[in-house]
Amino acid sequence: MNGNQIEGLIGMLVTLGIVVLMILPSAIGAIHDRRVDRRLAEAERGDTRARHGTARTA
């Protein structure tokens, strides 16, 4: 690899890192929202496990 290729690789890695840092909070928020929605739906159905916060075991 010559210097130009190394610079290009470093540039791509930095760009990828920035994209990941921008997308990660959004993805975490979406996962959190789904969890909250699932718990609200369980509470509406009257599922007592939703109040205790225990996981479903089939």
N, CA, C and O atoms as a Tripos MOL2 file, in Angstrom:
@<TRIPOS>MOLECULE
protein
  232   231    58     0     0
PROTEIN
NO_CHARGES

@<TRIPOS>ATOM
      1 N           0.8440   -1.1850    0.0000 N.3       1 MET1
      2 CA          0.0000    0.0000    0.0000 C.3       1 MET1
      3 C           0.8870    1.2450    0.0000 C.2       1 MET1
      4 O           1.8840    1.3230    0.7180 O.2       1 MET1
      5 N           0.5080    2.1810   -0.7980 N.am      2 ASN2
      6 CA          1.2620    3.4250   -0.7940 C.3       2 ASN2
      7 C           0.5720    4.4610    0.0960 C.2       2 ASN2
      8 O          -0.4750    4.1750    0.6780 O.2       2 ASN2
      9 N           1.1280    5.6160    0.2030 N.am      3 GLY3
     10 CA          0.6220    6.6500    1.1010 C.3       3 GLY3
     11 C          -0.7830    7.1140    0.7730 C.2       3 GLY3
     12 O          -1.5810    7.3810    1.6710 O.2       3 GLY3
     13 N          -1.0890    7.2100   -0.5230 N.am      4 ASN4
     14 CA         -2.4300    7.6520   -0.9110 C.3       4 ASN4
     15 C          -3.4880    6.6430   -0.5040 C.2       4 ASN4
     16 O          -4.5760    7.0200   -0.0700 O.2       4 ASN4
     17 N          -3.1750    5.3640   -0.6410 N.am      5 GLN5
     18 CA         -4.1340    4.3330   -0.2520 C.3       5 GLN5
     19 C          -4.3600    4.3250    1.2580 C.2       5 GLN5
     20 O          -5.4830    4.1250    1.7230 O.2       5 GLN5
     21 N          -3.3010    4.5420    2.0120 N.am      6 ILE6
     22 CA         -3.4260    4.5740    3.4740 C.3       6 ILE6
     23 C          -4.2660    5.7800    3.8970 C.2       6 ILE6
     24 O          -5.1210    5.6670    4.7760 O.2       6 ILE6
     25 N          -4.0240    6.9240    3.2780 N.am      7 GLU7
     26 CA         -4.8190    8.1120    3.5880 C.3       7 GLU7
     27 C          -6.2870    7.8910    3.2480 C.2       7 GLU7
     28 O          -7.1710    8.3050    3.9990 O.2       7 GLU7
     29 N          -6.5460    7.2460    2.1300 N.am      8 GLY8
     30 CA         -7.9210    6.9430    1.7470 C.3       8 GLY8
     31 C          -8.5820    6.0050    2.7390 C.2       8 GLY8
     32 O          -9.7410    6.2010    3.1040 O.2       8 GLY8
     33 N          -7.8490    4.9790    3.1810 N.am      9 LEU9
     34 CA         -8.3760    4.0340    4.1630 C.3       9 LEU9
     35 C          -8.6910    4.7290    5.4810 C.2       9 LEU9
     36 O          -9.7460    4.4970    6.0700 O.2       9 LEU9
     37 N          -7.7920    5.5700    5.9410 N.am     10 ILE10
     38 CA         -8.0140    6.3090    7.1880 C.3      10 ILE10
     39 C          -9.2200    7.2340    7.0400 C.2      10 ILE10
     40 O         -10.0280    7.3490    7.9620 O.2      10 ILE10
     41 N          -9.3460    7.8860    5.9020 N.am     11 GLY11
     42 CA        -10.4970    8.7630    5.6660 C.3      11 GLY11
     43 C         -11.8070    7.9940    5.6930 C.2      11 GLY11
     44 O         -12.7900    8.4550    6.2740 O.2      11 GLY11
     45 N         -11.8260    6.8220    5.0650 N.am     12 MET12
     46 CA        -13.0490    6.0160    5.0670 C.3      12 MET12
     47 C         -13.3850    5.5430    6.4710 C.2      12 MET12
     48 O         -14.5530    5.5490    6.8600 O.2      12 MET12
     49 N         -12.3840    5.1340    7.2370 N.am     13 LEU13
     50 CA        -12.6350    4.6710    8.6050 C.3      13 LEU13
     51 C         -13.1520    5.7950    9.4910 C.2      13 LEU13
     52 O         -14.0450    5.5770   10.3100 O.2      13 LEU13
     53 N         -12.6040    6.9850    9.3370 N.am     14 VAL14
     54 CA        -13.0770    8.1300   10.1120 C.3      14 VAL14
     55 C         -14.5180    8.4540    9.7360 C.2      14 VAL14
     56 O         -15.3450    8.7240   10.6070 O.2      14 VAL14
     57 N         -14.8150    8.4280    8.4470 N.am     15 THR15
     58 CA        -16.1810    8.6980    7.9960 C.3      15 THR15
     59 C         -17.1440    7.6520    8.5390 C.2      15 THR15
     60 O         -18.2290    7.9940    9.0100 O.2      15 THR15
     61 N         -16.7610    6.3890    8.4780 N.am     16 LEU16
     62 CA        -17.5910    5.3210    9.0200 C.3      16 LEU16
     63 C         -17.8190    5.5100   10.5150 C.2      16 LEU16
     64 O         -18.9310    5.3110   11.0040 O.2      16 LEU16
     65 N         -16.7740    5.8920   11.2430 N.am     17 GLY17
     66 CA        -16.9060    6.1370   12.6800 C.3      17 GLY17
     67 C         -17.8760    7.2670   12.9780 C.2      17 GLY17
     68 O         -18.6770    7.1680   13.9080 O.2      17 GLY17
     69 N         -17.8140    8.3240   12.2100 N.am     18 ILE18
     70 CA        -18.7210    9.4570   12.4160 C.3      18 ILE18
     71 C         -20.1570    9.0440   12.1320 C.2      18 ILE18
     72 O         -21.0690    9.4220   12.8680 O.2      18 ILE18
     73 N         -20.3650    8.2680   11.0680 N.am     19 VAL19
     74 CA        -21.7150    7.8070   10.7340 C.3      19 VAL19
     75 C         -22.2660    6.9360   11.8550 C.2      19 VAL19
     76 O         -23.4270    7.0810   12.2390 O.2      19 VAL19
     77 N         -21.4470    6.0360   12.3790 N.am     20 VAL20
     78 CA        -21.8870    5.1740   13.4810 C.3      20 VAL20
     79 C         -22.2440    6.0110   14.7030 C.2      20 VAL20
     80 O         -23.2560    5.7520   15.3530 O.2      20 VAL20
     81 N         -21.4270    7.0070   15.0220 N.am     21 LEU21
     82 CA        -21.7090    7.8580   16.1780 C.3      21 LEU21
     83 C         -22.9940    8.6570   15.9900 C.2      21 LEU21
     84 O         -23.6560    8.9910   16.9730 O.2      21 LEU21
     85 N         -23.3580    8.9680   14.7560 N.am     22 MET22
     86 CA        -24.5880    9.7150   14.5080 C.3      22 MET22
     87 C         -25.8190    8.8090   14.5410 C.2      22 MET22
     88 O         -26.8940    9.2430   14.9550 O.2      22 MET22
     89 N         -25.6710    7.5630   14.1100 N.am     23 ILE23
     90 CA        -26.8010    6.6440   14.0350 C.3      23 ILE23
     91 C         -27.0590    5.9460   15.3630 C.2      23 ILE23
     92 O         -28.2100    5.6340   15.6700 O.2      23 ILE23
     93 N         -26.0430    5.6960   16.1470 N.am     24 LEU24
     94 CA        -26.1740    4.9190   17.3840 C.3      24 LEU24
     95 C         -27.2110    5.4910   18.3540 C.2      24 LEU24
     96 O         -28.0480    4.7220   18.8250 O.2      24 LEU24
     97 N         -27.2150    6.7760   18.6830 N.am     25 PRO25
     98 CA        -28.2390    7.2840   19.6120 C.3      25 PRO25
     99 C         -29.6610    7.1040   19.0880 C.2      25 PRO25
    100 O         -30.5790    6.8190   19.8560 O.2      25 PRO25
    101 N         -29.8360    7.2690   17.7970 N.am     26 SER26
    102 CA        -31.1510    7.0840   17.2060 C.3      26 SER26
    103 C         -31.6020    5.6310   17.3210 C.2      26 SER26
    104 O         -32.7590    5.3620   17.6430 O.2      26 SER26
    105 N         -30.7070    4.7120   17.0630 N.am     27 ALA27
    106 CA        -31.0490    3.2880   17.1600 C.3      27 ALA27
    107 C         -31.3710    2.9010   18.5960 C.2      27 ALA27
    108 O         -32.3140    2.1470   18.8360 O.2      27 ALA27
    109 N         -30.6070    3.4040   19.5440 N.am     28 ILE28
    110 CA        -30.8670    3.1110   20.9570 C.3      28 ILE28
    111 C         -32.2240    3.6740   21.3610 C.2      28 ILE28
    112 O         -32.9750    3.0180   22.0830 O.2      28 ILE28
    113 N         -32.5430    4.8730   20.9070 N.am     29 GLY29
    114 CA        -33.8440    5.4710   21.2120 C.3      29 GLY29
    115 C         -34.9940    4.6780   20.6260 C.2      29 GLY29
    116 O         -36.0290    4.5230   21.2740 O.2      29 GLY29
    117 N         -34.8350    4.1740   19.4190 N.am     30 ALA30
    118 CA        -35.8900    3.3870   18.7890 C.3      30 ALA30
    119 C         -36.1170    2.0800   19.5510 C.2      30 ALA30
    120 O         -37.2580    1.6570   19.7380 O.2      30 ALA30
    121 N         -35.0450    1.4530   19.9820 N.am     31 ILE31
    122 CA        -35.1680    0.2190   20.7620 C.3      31 ILE31
    123 C         -35.8710    0.5000   22.0830 C.2      31 ILE31
    124 O         -36.7220   -0.2780   22.5150 O.2      31 ILE31
    125 N         -35.5160    1.6080   22.7210 N.am     32 HIS32
    126 CA        -36.1530    1.9770   23.9860 C.3      32 HIS32
    127 C         -37.6460    2.2300   23.7910 C.2      32 HIS32
    128 O         -38.4650    1.7880   24.5960 O.2      32 HIS32
    129 N         -37.9950    2.9390   22.7210 N.am     33 ASP33
    130 CA        -39.4100    3.2220   22.4360 C.3      33 ASP33
    131 C         -40.1960    1.9380   22.2090 C.2      33 ASP33
    132 O         -41.3280    1.8190   22.6770 O.2      33 ASP33
    133 N         -39.6190    0.9820   21.5050 N.am     34 ARG34
    134 CA        -40.3110   -0.2900   21.2740 C.3      34 ARG34
    135 C         -40.5510   -1.0190   22.5890 C.2      34 ARG34
    136 O         -41.6110   -1.6110   22.7970 O.2      34 ARG34
    137 N         -39.5530   -0.9720   23.4780 N.am     35 ARG35
    138 CA        -39.6970   -1.6310   24.7820 C.3      35 ARG35
    139 C         -40.8190   -0.9820   25.5830 C.2      35 ARG35
    140 O         -41.6240   -1.6790   26.2000 O.2      35 ARG35
    141 N         -40.8770    0.3510   25.5760 N.am     36 VAL36
    142 CA        -41.9270    1.0690   26.2970 C.3      36 VAL36
    143 C         -43.2910    0.7500   25.6910 C.2      36 VAL36
    144 O         -44.2520    0.5090   26.4220 O.2      36 VAL36
    145 N         -43.3820    0.7480   24.3630 N.am     37 ASP37
    146 CA        -44.6500    0.4260   23.7080 C.3      37 ASP37
    147 C         -45.1120   -0.9790   24.0640 C.2      37 ASP37
    148 O         -46.3000   -1.2020   24.2960 O.2      37 ASP37
    149 N         -44.1880   -1.9190   24.1080 N.am     38 ARG38
    150 CA        -44.5380   -3.2960   24.4520 C.3      38 ARG38
    151 C         -45.0550   -3.3700   25.8890 C.2      38 ARG38
    152 O         -46.0250   -4.0770   26.1650 O.2      38 ARG38
    153 N         -44.4190   -2.6510   26.7930 N.am     39 ARG39
    154 CA        -44.8720   -2.6630   28.1890 C.3      39 ARG39
    155 C         -46.2360   -1.9930   28.3410 C.2      39 ARG39
    156 O         -47.0640   -2.4490   29.1300 O.2      39 ARG39
    157 N         -46.4750   -0.9200   27.5970 N.am     40 LEU40
    158 CA        -47.7790   -0.2680   27.6490 C.3      40 LEU40
    159 C         -48.8720   -1.1890   27.1130 C.2      40 LEU40
    160 O         -49.9710   -1.2420   27.6660 O.2      40 LEU40
    161 N         -48.5680   -1.9110   26.0380 N.am     41 ALA41
    162 CA        -49.5500   -2.8370   25.4780 C.3      41 ALA41
    163 C         -49.8520   -3.9630   26.4650 C.2      41 ALA41
    164 O         -51.0020   -4.3810   26.5980 O.2      41 ALA41
    165 N         -48.8280   -4.4510   27.1530 N.am     42 GLU42
    166 CA        -49.0530   -5.4960   28.1580 C.3      42 GLU42
    167 C         -49.8910   -4.9680   29.3120 C.2      42 GLU42
    168 O         -50.7420   -5.6820   29.8440 O.2      42 GLU42
    169 N         -49.6530   -3.7240   29.6980 N.am     43 ALA43
    170 CA        -50.4290   -3.1400   30.7900 C.3      43 ALA43
    171 C         -51.8910   -2.9530   30.3820 C.2      43 ALA43
    172 O         -52.7900   -3.1380   31.2020 O.2      43 ALA43
    173 N         -52.1320   -2.5890   29.1270 N.am     44 GLU44
    174 CA        -53.5090   -2.4430   28.6600 C.3      44 GLU44
    175 C         -54.2440   -3.7750   28.6570 C.2      44 GLU44
    176 O         -55.4440   -3.8300   28.9260 O.2      44 GLU44
    177 N         -53.5190   -4.8470   28.3510 N.am     45 ARG45
    178 CA        -54.1380   -6.1740   28.3570 C.3      45 ARG45
    179 C         -54.3460   -6.6860   29.7770 C.2      45 ARG45
    180 O         -55.0740   -7.6580   29.9790 O.2      45 ARG45
    181 N         -53.7290   -6.0560   30.7490 N.am     46 GLY46
    182 CA        -53.8680   -6.4880   32.1340 C.3      46 GLY46
    183 C         -52.8550   -7.5450   32.5170 C.2      46 GLY46
    184 O         -53.0560   -8.2690   33.4920 O.2      46 GLY46
    185 N         -51.7850   -7.6460   31.7760 N.am     47 ASP47
    186 CA        -50.7370   -8.6160   32.0790 C.3      47 ASP47
    187 C         -49.9860   -8.1560   33.3260 C.2      47 ASP47
    188 O         -49.3590   -7.0970   33.3150 O.2      47 ASP47
    189 N         -50.0430   -8.9350   34.3920 N.am     48 THR48
    190 CA        -49.4350   -8.5280   35.6620 C.3      48 THR48
    191 C         -47.9190   -8.5190   35.5930 C.2      48 THR48
    192 O         -47.2780   -7.8350   36.3910 O.2      48 THR48
    193 N         -47.3340   -9.2500   34.6740 N.am     49 ARG49
    194 CA        -45.8740   -9.2480   34.5630 C.3      49 ARG49
    195 C         -45.3500   -7.8940   34.1120 C.2      49 ARG49
    196 O         -44.2040   -7.5480   34.4000 O.2      49 ARG49
    197 N         -46.1780   -7.1200   33.4040 N.am     50 ALA50
    198 CA        -45.7510   -5.8020   32.9440 C.3      50 ALA50
    199 C         -45.5010   -4.8720   34.1270 C.2      50 ALA50
    200 O         -44.6090   -4.0250   34.0730 O.2      50 ALA50
    201 N         -46.2850   -5.0260   35.1990 N.am     51 ARG51
    202 CA        -46.0980   -4.1690   36.3740 C.3      51 ARG51
    203 C         -44.8500   -4.5530   37.1540 C.2      51 ARG51
    204 O         -44.2000   -3.6980   37.7550 O.2      51 ARG51
    205 N         -44.5200   -5.8260   37.1460 N.am     52 HIS52
    206 CA        -43.3560   -6.2830   37.9150 C.3      52 HIS52
    207 C         -42.0660   -6.1930   37.1480 C.2      52 HIS52
    208 O         -40.9900   -6.2870   37.7390 O.2      52 HIS52
    209 N         -42.1460   -6.0120   35.8350 N.am     53 GLY53
    210 CA        -40.9500   -5.8590   35.0300 C.3      53 GLY53
    211 C         -40.2080   -7.1640   34.7880 C.2      53 GLY53
    212 O         -39.0190   -7.1480   34.4680 O.2      53 GLY53
    213 N         -40.8890   -8.2900   34.9370 N.am     54 THR54
    214 CA        -40.2170   -9.5670   34.7000 C.3      54 THR54
    215 C         -40.3180   -9.9290   33.2350 C.2      54 THR54
    216 O         -41.2380   -9.5150   32.5290 O.2      54 THR54
    217 N         -39.3620  -10.7010   32.8030 N.am     55 ALA55
    218 CA        -39.3210  -11.1160   31.3910 C.3      55 ALA55
    219 C         -40.2730  -12.2620   31.1380 C.2      55 ALA55
    220 O         -40.5980  -13.0370   32.0380 O.2      55 ALA55
    221 N         -40.7110  -12.3560   29.9090 N.am     56 ARG56
    222 CA        -41.5730  -13.4520   29.5080 C.3      56 ARG56
    223 C         -40.7770  -14.7300   29.4130 C.2      56 ARG56
    224 O         -39.6470  -14.7350   28.9250 O.2      56 ARG56
    225 N         -41.3710  -15.8210   29.8830 N.am     57 THR57
    226 CA        -40.6920  -17.1110   29.7900 C.3      57 THR57
    227 C         -41.5680  -18.1200   29.0770 C.2      57 THR57
    228 O         -41.8010  -19.2180   29.5810 O.2      57 THR57
    229 N         -42.0430  -17.7540   27.9260 N.am     58 ALA58
    230 CA        -42.8630  -18.6060   27.0610 C.3      58 ALA58
    231 C         -44.0690  -19.0040   27.7920 C.2      58 ALA58
    232 O         -44.9070  -19.7280   27.2540 O.2      58 ALA58
@<TRIPOS>BOND
     1     1     2 1
     2     2     3 1
     3     3     4 2
     4     3     5 am
     5     5     6 1
     6     6     7 1
     7     7     8 2
     8     7     9 am
     9     9    10 1
    10    10    11 1
    11    11    12 2
    12    11    13 am
    13    13    14 1
    14    14    15 1
    15    15    16 2
    16    15    17 am
    17    17    18 1
    18    18    19 1
    19    19    20 2
    20    19    21 am
    21    21    22 1
    22    22    23 1
    23    23    24 2
    24    23    25 am
    25    25    26 1
    26    26    27 1
    27    27    28 2
    28    27    29 am
    29    29    30 1
    30    30    31 1
    31    31    32 2
    32    31    33 am
    33    33    34 1
    34    34    35 1
    35    35    36 2
    36    35    37 am
    37    37    38 1
    38    38    39 1
    39    39    40 2
    40    39    41 am
    41    41    42 1
    42    42    43 1
    43    43    44 2
    44    43    45 am
    45    45    46 1
    46    46    47 1
    47    47    48 2
    48    47    49 am
    49    49    50 1
    50    50    51 1
    51    51    52 2
    52    51    53 am
    53    53    54 1
    54    54    55 1
    55    55    56 2
    56    55    57 am
    57    57    58 1
    58    58    59 1
    59    59    60 2
    60    59    61 am
    61    61    62 1
    62    62    63 1
    63    63    64 2
    64    63    65 am
    65    65    66 1
    66    66    67 1
    67    67    68 2
    68    67    69 am
    69    69    70 1
    70    70    71 1
    71    71    72 2
    72    71    73 am
    73    73    74 1
    74    74    75 1
    75    75    76 2
    76    75    77 am
    77    77    78 1
    78    78    79 1
    79    79    80 2
    80    79    81 am
    81    81    82 1
    82    82    83 1
    83    83    84 2
    84    83    85 am
    85    85    86 1
    86    86    87 1
    87    87    88 2
    88    87    89 am
    89    89    90 1
    90    90    91 1
    91    91    92 2
    92    91    93 am
    93    93    94 1
    94    94    95 1
    95    95    96 2
    96    95    97 am
    97    97    98 1
    98    98    99 1
    99    99   100 2
   100    99   101 am
   101   101   102 1
   102   102   103 1
   103   103   104 2
   104   103   105 am
   105   105   106 1
   106   106   107 1
   107   107   108 2
   108   107   109 am
   109   109   110 1
   110   110   111 1
   111   111   112 2
   112   111   113 am
   113   113   114 1
   114   114   115 1
   115   115   116 2
   116   115   117 am
   117   117   118 1
   118   118   119 1
   119   119   120 2
   120   119   121 am
   121   121   122 1
   122   122   123 1
   123   123   124 2
   124   123   125 am
   125   125   126 1
   126   126   127 1
   127   127   128 2
   128   127   129 am
   129   129   130 1
   130   130   131 1
   131   131   132 2
   132   131   133 am
   133   133   134 1
   134   134   135 1
   135   135   136 2
   136   135   137 am
   137   137   138 1
   138   138   139 1
   139   139   140 2
   140   139   141 am
   141   141   142 1
   142   142   143 1
   143   143   144 2
   144   143   145 am
   145   145   146 1
   146   146   147 1
   147   147   148 2
   148   147   149 am
   149   149   150 1
   150   150   151 1
   151   151   152 2
   152   151   153 am
   153   153   154 1
   154   154   155 1
   155   155   156 2
   156   155   157 am
   157   157   158 1
   158   158   159 1
   159   159   160 2
   160   159   161 am
   161   161   162 1
   162   162   163 1
   163   163   164 2
   164   163   165 am
   165   165   166 1
   166   166   167 1
   167   167   168 2
   168   167   169 am
   169   169   170 1
   170   170   171 1
   171   171   172 2
   172   171   173 am
   173   173   174 1
   174   174   175 1
   175   175   176 2
   176   175   177 am
   177   177   178 1
   178   178   179 1
   179   179   180 2
   180   179   181 am
   181   181   182 1
   182   182   183 1
   183   183   184 2
   184   183   185 am
   185   185   186 1
   186   186   187 1
   187   187   188 2
   188   187   189 am
   189   189   190 1
   190   190   191 1
   191   191   192 2
   192   191   193 am
   193   193   194 1
   194   194   195 1
   195   195   196 2
   196   195   197 am
   197   197   198 1
   198   198   199 1
   199   199   200 2
   200   199   201 am
   201   201   202 1
   202   202   203 1
   203   203   204 2
   204   203   205 am
   205   205   206 1
   206   206   207 1
   207   207   208 2
   208   207   209 am
   209   209   210 1
   210   210   211 1
   211   211   212 2
   212   211   213 am
   213   213   214 1
   214   214   215 1
   215   215   216 2
   216   215   217 am
   217   217   218 1
   218   218   219 1
   219   219   220 2
   220   219   221 am
   221   221   222 1
   222   222   223 1
   223   223   224 2
   224   223   225 am
   225   225   226 1
   226   226   227 1
   227   227   228 2
   228   227   229 am
   229   229   230 1
   230   230   231 1
   231   231   232 2
@<TRIPOS>SUBSTRUCTURE
     1 MET1         2 RESIDUE 1 A MET
     2 ASN2         6 RESIDUE 1 A ASN
     3 GLY3        10 RESIDUE 1 A GLY
     4 ASN4        14 RESIDUE 1 A ASN
     5 GLN5        18 RESIDUE 1 A GLN
     6 ILE6        22 RESIDUE 1 A ILE
     7 GLU7        26 RESIDUE 1 A GLU
     8 GLY8        30 RESIDUE 1 A GLY
     9 LEU9        34 RESIDUE 1 A LEU
    10 ILE10       38 RESIDUE 1 A ILE
    11 GLY11       42 RESIDUE 1 A GLY
    12 MET12       46 RESIDUE 1 A MET
    13 LEU13       50 RESIDUE 1 A LEU
    14 VAL14       54 RESIDUE 1 A VAL
    15 THR15       58 RESIDUE 1 A THR
    16 LEU16       62 RESIDUE 1 A LEU
    17 GLY17       66 RESIDUE 1 A GLY
    18 ILE18       70 RESIDUE 1 A ILE
    19 VAL19       74 RESIDUE 1 A VAL
    20 VAL20       78 RESIDUE 1 A VAL
    21 LEU21       82 RESIDUE 1 A LEU
    22 MET22       86 RESIDUE 1 A MET
    23 ILE23       90 RESIDUE 1 A ILE
    24 LEU24       94 RESIDUE 1 A LEU
    25 PRO25       98 RESIDUE 1 A PRO
    26 SER26      102 RESIDUE 1 A SER
    27 ALA27      106 RESIDUE 1 A ALA
    28 ILE28      110 RESIDUE 1 A ILE
    29 GLY29      114 RESIDUE 1 A GLY
    30 ALA30      118 RESIDUE 1 A ALA
    31 ILE31      122 RESIDUE 1 A ILE
    32 HIS32      126 RESIDUE 1 A HIS
    33 ASP33      130 RESIDUE 1 A ASP
    34 ARG34      134 RESIDUE 1 A ARG
    35 ARG35      138 RESIDUE 1 A ARG
    36 VAL36      142 RESIDUE 1 A VAL
    37 ASP37      146 RESIDUE 1 A ASP
    38 ARG38      150 RESIDUE 1 A ARG
    39 ARG39      154 RESIDUE 1 A ARG
    40 LEU40      158 RESIDUE 1 A LEU
    41 ALA41      162 RESIDUE 1 A ALA
    42 GLU42      166 RESIDUE 1 A GLU
    43 ALA43      170 RESIDUE 1 A ALA
    44 GLU44      174 RESIDUE 1 A GLU
    45 ARG45      178 RESIDUE 1 A ARG
    46 GLY46      182 RESIDUE 1 A GLY
    47 ASP47      186 RESIDUE 1 A ASP
    48 THR48      190 RESIDUE 1 A THR
    49 ARG49      194 RESIDUE 1 A ARG
    50 ALA50      198 RESIDUE 1 A ALA
    51 ARG51      202 RESIDUE 1 A ARG
    52 HIS52      206 RESIDUE 1 A HIS
    53 GLY53      210 RESIDUE 1 A GLY
    54 THR54      214 RESIDUE 1 A THR
    55 ALA55      218 RESIDUE 1 A ALA
    56 ARG56      222 RESIDUE 1 A ARG
    57 THR57      226 RESIDUE 1 A THR
    58 ALA58      230 RESIDUE 1 A ALA
